[in-house]
Amino acid sequence: MKLNDLKEQLFLKYLHWRTRPAPIKNYLFKKMITRTDNCIRANPEKIKVGACQLELKLLASPLDYVEMMFQKVDAAA
């Protein structure tokens, strides 16, 4: 096995570990987000979908990304 292949495999394992769901779910749980009955009351024929374009930037952790997305969605809602 080549050294570069080994480095790539180790890096992918590291990324997989850093982005595992549990820390992200715990982080969002601490935001005290409450569910609403909007989905029950929503008329599927009138649902609007939003999208936004963000500047590409490197973040220190996956939780920084989650926080950034949380702020964008909160502002849009």
C-alpha positions in Angstrom: 0.0 0.0 0.0 1.3 3.4 -0.9 1.8 6.1 1.7 -0.6 8.4 0.0 -3.3 5.8 0.0 -2.8 5.2 3.7 -2.9 8.9 4.4 -6.2 9.2 2.4 -7.8 6.3 4.2 -6.8 7.7 7.6 -8.1 11.2 6.6 -11.4 9.7 5.5 -11.8 7.9 8.8 -11.0 11.1 10.6 -13.6 13.0 8.6 -16.2 10.3 9.2 -15.5 10.4 13.0 -15.7 14.2 13.1 -19.0 14.3 11.3 -20.8 11.5 13.1 -24.4 12.3 13.9 -24.3 12.1 17.8 -22.4 15.4 18.5 -24.5 17.2 15.9 -27.8 16.0 17.4 -26.6 16.9 20.9 -25.6 20.4 19.7 -29.0 21.0 18.1 -30.8 19.5 21.2 -29.1 22.3 23.3 -30.6 24.9 21.0 -34.0 24.0 22.5 -35.7 23.7 19.1 -39.4 22.9 19.5 -41.5 21.2 16.9 -44.6 22.9 15.6 -47.6 21.5 13.9 -46.8 23.4 10.7 -46.3 20.2 8.7 -49.8 19.0 9.7 -51.5 22.2 8.8 -49.5 22.8 5.6 -51.2 22.5 2.3 -48.9 20.4 0.1 -50.0 22.3 -2.9 -48.8 25.6 -1.5 -45.5 24.6 0.1 -42.6 26.9 -0.8 -39.0 25.8 -0.9 -36.1 28.1 -0.2 -32.5 28.0 -1.1 -29.5 30.1 -0.4 -26.1 30.5 -1.8 -23.3 30.8 0.7 -19.7 31.8 0.4 -17.4 28.8 0.5 -15.1 28.8 3.5 -13.3 26.4 5.7 -14.6 25.9 9.2 -12.8 24.6 12.3 -15.4 22.0 13.1 -18.6 20.4 11.8 -20.4 22.1 14.7 -19.4 25.5 13.3 -21.2 24.5 10.1 -24.2 23.3 12.0 -24.3 26.7 13.8 -24.0 28.6 10.6 -26.9 26.6 9.0 -29.0 27.0 12.1 -28.6 30.8 12.0 -29.5 30.9 8.3 -32.6 28.7 8.7 -33.7 30.5 11.8 -33.4 33.9 10.0 -35.4 32.5 7.0 -38.1 31.0 9.2 
